């Protein structure tokens, strides 16, 4: 099993960092993977549109902030509908879990789970002139690991509120999250 991107949810974030569209490999990726693999990314906080982390590299603490565009408008409506339908089909999921089939369904509708690094705004307190630096990249790999463990975090990051995801009791759903047309077979 891979260290990063074991699920479709985490794989989307790994692909955002390891884009196949680049002409030369990024020499910072091995260091970034090593930092993430060796738990140098000590804290990761995920909120709608923002990822913050602390990365310890050679005894120095670096604060990383990554701003990620939220789903809006029609994309958000389609994502809400797809998530609600998937959750209705998979009622036995543990809180925080989402089926990989939903990640594939979102992708088939042109809805990106992850955002390429050039569409993000990232800052780091390190002195590196290279952007994104290895600490920002390590934060992405740490995010991929966490999203692999709890896919709903990917929705938290891209949606202003948790898109159709229920917390706590997996047999309970907020009625405001039910698409009436889909519910009644419309």
C-alpha positions as CSV (number, residue, x, y, z in Angstrom):
1,X,0.0,0.0,0.0
2,X,1.4,3.4,-0.9
3,X,2.4,5.9,1.9
4,X,0.4,8.6,0.2
5,X,-2.7,8.3,-2.0
6,X,-3.9,4.9,-0.9
7,X,-7.5,6.0,-1.7
8,X,-9.0,8.0,-4.6
9,X,-9.4,10.9,-2.1
10,X,-5.7,11.0,-1.1
11,X,-4.5,10.2,-4.6
12,X,-6.2,13.4,-5.9
13,X,-4.0,15.5,-3.5
14,X,-0.9,13.6,-4.4
15,X,-1.6,14.1,-8.1
16,X,-2.0,17.9,-7.5
17,X,1.6,17.9,-6.2
18,X,3.1,15.3,-8.6
19,X,1.6,16.7,-11.8
20,X,2.3,14.8,-15.0
21,X,2.1,18.0,-16.9
22,X,5.5,19.2,-15.7
23,X,8.4,18.9,-18.0
24,X,11.0,18.2,-15.3
25,X,10.6,16.5,-12.0
26,X,10.6,18.7,-8.9
27,X,13.8,18.0,-6.9
28,X,12.0,19.0,-3.6
29,X,9.5,16.1,-3.8
30,X,11.7,13.4,-2.2
31,X,12.5,15.7,0.7
32,X,8.9,16.6,1.1
33,X,7.8,12.9,1.1
34,X,10.5,12.2,3.7
35,X,9.4,15.0,6.0
36,X,5.8,13.8,5.8
37,X,6.7,10.1,6.2
38,X,8.8,10.9,9.2
39,X,6.1,12.9,11.0
40,X,7.9,16.2,10.6
41,X,4.5,17.8,9.8
42,X,3.5,18.0,13.4
43,X,0.1,19.7,13.2
44,X,-2.4,19.9,10.3
45,X,-5.5,22.0,10.7
46,X,-8.2,21.7,8.0
47,X,-10.9,24.3,7.6
48,X,-13.0,25.3,4.6
49,X,-10.6,26.8,2.0
50,X,-7.6,26.8,4.3
51,X,-4.9,24.3,5.4
52,X,-2.4,25.2,8.1
53,X,0.5,23.1,9.4
54,X,3.7,23.2,11.3
55,X,6.7,21.5,9.8
56,X,9.8,20.7,11.8
57,X,12.9,20.5,9.6
58,X,16.3,20.2,11.1
59,X,15.1,21.5,14.5
60,X,13.4,24.6,13.0
61,X,9.7,25.1,13.1
62,X,8.0,26.4,9.9
63,X,4.4,27.6,9.7
64,X,2.7,26.7,6.5
65,X,-0.6,28.2,5.3
66,X,-2.3,27.0,2.1
67,X,-5.5,28.7,0.8
68,X,-7.5,26.6,-1.5
69,X,-10.5,27.7,-3.7
70,X,-13.9,26.5,-2.4
71,X,-16.5,24.9,-4.6
72,X,-19.1,27.5,-5.5
73,X,-22.2,27.9,-7.6
74,X,-23.2,25.0,-9.9
75,X,-20.2,22.9,-8.9
76,X,-21.3,23.1,-5.3
77,X,-24.9,22.1,-6.1
78,X,-23.8,19.1,-8.1
79,X,-21.3,18.0,-5.4
80,X,-24.0,18.3,-2.7
81,X,-26.3,16.1,-4.8
82,X,-23.6,13.5,-5.5
83,X,-22.5,13.3,-1.9
84,X,-26.1,13.0,-0.6
85,X,-26.9,10.2,-3.1
86,X,-23.7,8.3,-2.2
87,X,-24.3,8.6,1.5
88,X,-27.8,7.3,1.0
89,X,-26.5,4.3,-0.8
90,X,-23.8,3.7,1.8
91,X,-25.6,4.1,5.1
92,X,-23.2,1.9,7.2
93,X,-20.1,4.2,6.8
94,X,-18.3,5.3,9.8
95,X,-18.2,9.0,10.5
96,X,-15.5,10.6,8.4
97,X,-15.5,7.8,5.8
98,X,-16.6,8.2,2.2
99,X,-16.6,5.6,-0.6
100,X,-13.9,5.8,-3.3
101,X,-16.8,5.5,-5.8
102,X,-17.9,9.0,-4.7
103,X,-14.4,10.4,-5.5
104,X,-14.7,8.8,-9.0
105,X,-18.3,10.1,-9.4
106,X,-17.2,13.7,-8.6
107,X,-14.3,13.4,-11.1
108,X,-16.6,12.1,-13.8
109,X,-18.7,15.2,-13.3
110,X,-15.6,17.4,-13.7
111,X,-15.5,18.3,-10.0
112,X,-11.9,18.4,-8.7
113,X,-11.3,17.1,-5.2
114,X,-7.9,18.6,-5.1
115,X,-6.5,21.8,-6.6
116,X,-3.2,22.1,-8.5
117,X,-0.5,23.9,-6.6
118,X,-0.5,26.8,-9.1
119,X,-4.1,27.5,-8.2
120,X,-3.4,27.7,-4.5
121,X,-1.9,30.5,-2.4
122,X,0.7,29.0,-0.1
123,X,3.0,30.7,2.4
124,X,5.8,29.3,4.6
125,X,8.0,31.0,7.2
126,X,11.1,29.4,5.8
127,X,13.8,31.3,3.9
128,X,13.6,29.3,0.7
129,X,13.1,31.3,-2.4
130,X,11.7,28.2,-4.2
131,X,7.9,28.1,-4.2
132,X,6.3,25.9,-3.3
133,X,9.0,25.0,-0.8
134,X,9.6,21.5,0.6
135,X,7.5,22.4,3.7
136,X,4.4,23.3,1.7
137,X,4.9,20.1,-0.4
138,X,5.3,18.0,2.8
139,X,2.0,19.5,4.1
140,X,0.3,18.3,0.9
141,X,1.6,14.8,1.5
142,X,0.5,14.9,5.2
143,X,-2.9,16.1,3.9
144,X,-3.1,13.1,1.5
145,X,-2.4,10.8,4.4
146,X,-5.1,12.3,6.6
147,X,-7.6,12.3,3.7
148,X,-6.8,8.7,3.1
149,X,-7.7,7.9,6.7
150,X,-10.8,10.2,6.8
151,X,-12.0,11.2,3.3
152,X,-14.6,13.6,4.6
153,X,-11.7,16.0,5.3
154,X,-11.5,16.5,1.5
155,X,-15.0,17.8,1.5
156,X,-14.4,20.0,4.5
157,X,-11.5,21.7,2.7
158,X,-13.4,22.3,-0.5
159,X,-16.9,23.2,0.8
160,X,-17.9,26.1,3.1
161,X,-19.8,23.5,5.2
162,X,-19.5,19.8,5.2
163,X,-21.1,18.8,1.9
164,X,-23.8,16.3,2.8
165,X,-21.5,14.6,5.3
166,X,-23.0,13.6,8.6
167,X,-21.2,13.6,11.9
168,X,-21.8,11.3,14.8
169,X,-24.6,8.8,14.3
170,X,-24.2,7.3,10.8
171,X,-28.0,6.4,10.7
172,X,-29.0,10.1,11.0
173,X,-29.2,12.7,8.3
174,X,-30.2,16.3,8.5
175,X,-33.3,16.7,6.4
176,X,-31.9,19.9,4.9
177,X,-29.3,17.8,3.2
178,X,-31.8,15.6,1.4
179,X,-32.5,16.5,-2.3
180,X,-36.3,16.2,-2.4
181,X,-36.3,15.5,-6.2
182,X,-33.9,12.6,-5.9
183,X,-35.4,11.3,-2.6
184,X,-38.8,10.8,-4.2
185,X,-37.4,9.3,-7.4
186,X,-37.8,12.5,-9.5
